[in-house]
Amino acid sequence: MSEVFRKQVKRLMGMLTIFMFLIILFLGGLIYFQNHPEKLYLNAPEEELVEISEQIDDKIENGIHVRTGFVADEGMDLVIQNCTSCHSSKLVTQNRMSKEGWEATILWMQETQNLWDLGANQDVITAYLAKNYGPVAKGRRQNLKDIDWYPLK
């Protein structure tokens, strides 16, 4: 064999050795962290992590429950317990209905979506929803002013 060919083979073997070393290192790290997932996190005690998440879950800012976006008012906890266990709170907050509309929606969910019987809580829930997410009288938007109109071509 020629000297040039031997050098190329030797160089290729060196690169393959480095490549195999990196693969073994990667797989070893993968196996280690799969068996010790706690090593991936900072060394913070679990009690601190639980306290922080509990504080965020119950936090209310400017009269709004931060996690759900619900208005903080009587009945909010019942709405969170009964509504957000099946769907997002945004599905509630995007709607505006009267008490009768909310009751009809609850009845529809009970008949078609397997919603459980709310019992005495239904009156509190519908009162909360009608008060905080009832119909809003919206007028026509204000006329646009100081607009530079241009002709379309």
C-alpha positions in Angstrom: 0.0 0.0 0.0 1.1 3.5 -0.7 2.1 5.8 2.1 -0.6 8.3 1.2 -3.3 5.6 1.5 -1.9 4.5 4.9 -2.1 8.1 6.2 -5.7 8.4 5.0 -6.7 5.2 6.6 -5.0 6.1 9.8 -6.7 9.5 9.8 -10.1 7.9 9.1 -9.6 5.4 12.0 -8.8 8.3 14.3 -11.9 10.2 13.3 -14.0 7.0 13.7 -12.5 6.5 17.1 -13.5 10.0 18.2 -16.9 9.6 16.7 -17.5 6.3 18.5 -16.3 7.9 21.8 -18.8 10.7 21.4 -21.6 8.3 20.7 -20.8 6.2 23.7 -20.6 9.4 25.8 -24.0 10.5 24.6 -25.6 7.2 25.1 -24.1 6.9 28.6 -25.4 10.3 29.5 -28.8 9.4 28.1 -29.0 6.3 30.2 -27.7 8.0 33.3 -30.3 10.8 33.1 -33.1 8.4 32.3 -32.2 6.5 35.6 -31.6 9.8 37.5 -34.1 12.4 36.2 -33.8 14.5 39.4 -30.2 15.4 38.3 -31.7 17.4 35.4 -33.2 20.0 37.8 -31.6 22.5 40.0 -30.9 21.3 43.5 -34.0 23.1 44.9 -35.9 21.3 47.6 -39.3 19.9 46.4 -41.1 21.8 49.2 -40.1 25.1 47.6 -41.3 24.0 44.1 -44.7 23.0 45.5 -45.2 26.2 47.4 -44.4 28.3 44.4 -47.0 26.4 42.2 -49.6 26.6 44.9 -49.1 30.4 45.1 -49.5 30.8 41.4 -52.6 28.7 41.3 -54.5 30.9 43.8 -53.0 34.2 42.8 -55.5 37.1 42.0 -54.3 40.3 40.4 -56.6 43.3 39.7 -59.6 41.2 40.5 -58.7 38.4 38.0 -57.7 34.9 38.9 -54.3 34.6 37.2 -54.3 30.9 36.2 -57.9 30.9 34.7 -58.6 34.5 33.8 -61.9 34.3 35.7 -63.2 37.4 37.5 -62.6 36.9 41.3 -66.2 36.9 42.7 -68.4 34.6 44.7 -68.8 31.3 43.0 -65.5 31.4 41.1 -64.1 28.4 42.9 -67.2 26.3 42.0 -66.8 27.4 38.3 -63.2 26.4 38.4 -63.9 23.0 39.9 -66.9 22.2 37.6 -66.0 23.8 34.4 -62.2 23.7 33.9 -62.0 20.0 34.7 -63.4 19.4 31.2 -62.4 22.4 29.1 -60.3 25.5 29.1 -61.5 28.6 31.1 -61.2 30.5 27.9 -64.2 28.7 26.5 -66.2 30.2 29.4 -64.7 33.7 29.3 -65.2 34.1 25.5 -69.0 33.6 25.9 -71.6 36.1 27.0 -75.0 34.8 28.1 -77.9 35.5 30.4 -78.6 33.2 33.4 -81.1 31.4 31.2 -78.5 31.0 28.4 -75.9 29.6 30.9 -78.5 27.2 32.3 -79.4 26.0 28.8 -75.7 25.5 28.0 -75.3 23.5 31.2 -78.3 21.4 30.3 -76.9 20.8 26.8 -73.6 19.7 28.3 -75.4 17.4 30.7 -77.4 15.8 27.9 -74.6 15.5 25.3 -71.2 16.0 26.9 -71.6 13.8 30.1 -71.6 16.8 32.5 -72.6 15.6 36.0 -75.5 16.9 37.9 -74.4 20.2 39.6 -77.1 20.0 42.2 -77.4 23.1 44.4 -74.1 24.4 43.0 -75.8 25.1 39.6 -77.6 28.2 41.0 -74.3 29.6 42.3 -72.5 28.8 39.1 -75.1 30.3 36.8 -75.4 33.4 39.0 -71.6 33.9 38.8 -71.5 33.4 35.1 -74.5 35.7 34.4 -73.1 38.4 36.6 -69.5 38.3 35.2 -70.0 36.9 31.7 -73.5 38.2 30.9 -74.5 39.9 27.7 -72.9 43.3 27.1 -74.7 46.0 25.2 -72.2 47.0 22.5 -73.0 49.9 20.3 -71.6 50.5 16.9 -67.9 51.3 16.9 -66.9 54.9 16.8 -66.4 56.5 13.3 -62.9 56.6 12.1 -61.3 60.1 12.2 -58.2 61.6 10.7 -57.7 58.8 8.1 -55.7 59.4 4.9 -57.8 57.5 2.4 -56.3 56.5 -0.9 -57.9 55.2 -4.1 -57.7 51.5 -4.8 -56.3 50.5 -8.1 
